[in-house]
Amino acid sequence: MKRDLVLEIVGITKHQYYYQRKGGKQGRRPSTTTNMYMEEDFLVDIPNENVVDDIKDIAADQDLDYGYHKMTFALMQLGYLINHKKV
């Protein structure tokens, strides 16, 4: 039987038939550092553990009930260049 006829009977396309999966994990690796402004335009890489410590310090205040968006802006006020998805 011809390839195209068999693929039509089985119900898959030629792309699915010839697909070869690439090895390894998909996507980008998670970052281990976060940028922080030390002076006006001077960026320094800070380990994520320090960012988590700062988040815990901010969240320790019982009067504040910050979600991730407000926490992002609080970290930006401290000088971090951080995205809300990372928080």
N, C-alpha and C positions, 0 to 999 in steps of 0.2 A: 504494500500500500504506500501511497505517496504521503509525505510528511504533512502537507497541508490538509489532506483528507482526515488523517488520524487526529491531528490537532483539533479539527472542527468537530469530530465525533466526541473526543474527550472534553472539549469545551474550554481549552486554554489557547492563549495566543502564542505566536512565535517568540515574543519577548519573554513571556513566562517560561517557555520551554528552554531557551538558551541562557536564562539568567544564572549567573554564578555569584554567590554571595562573597563579599570581601571579608577578610579576616579582621578580627579586632572589634572593639566596642564602637558604637556609633556615637556621634556628638563630640562636643568639646569637653576637655577635662575641666573639673571644677577649679576655680582659682584659689590660690592659697594666700594672696595678699590683696590689700585694698589701698587705693591711693589716698593720700592726705596732703592738704596744703600746709606746709610749714611756714612759709613766708608768702608773699604775694603770688608769685607764679612758680613757686618751687614745689614740685610734687615729690613725695617720698612714699615708698612702698611699706605699708604697715601689715604685720601678720594678722590674719583673721581672728586669732585668739584675742588680740588687743581690742578689736572691734566688738567682739562678744562681751568682753569685760566692760566696755563703755556702755553697751546696751543694758547689761545687768545693773550698772550704776544708775542709769536713767530710770529703769523700771523699778528700782528699789523704793522710789518715792511712792507712798501709798496714795497720795492725792492725784497722781498722774495715771491716766488710763490710756496709754498710747497704743494705737494699732500700728501696722507696719508703715503706713504712709506718714503718720506723724512722727514715728521713730526715725524714718528716713530724713525728714527735715530737721529733727533734733541733732542727728549725726552730722548733717550738712553744716549746721551752725557751729559744730565743734571743729569743722574743717575737713571732714571726709568727703571724698568724691565717690559717692555710692549710689547705687540704683535701688529702687524699692523692692525689686525682685530678689536682690541679694540679702536684704534685711529679713 
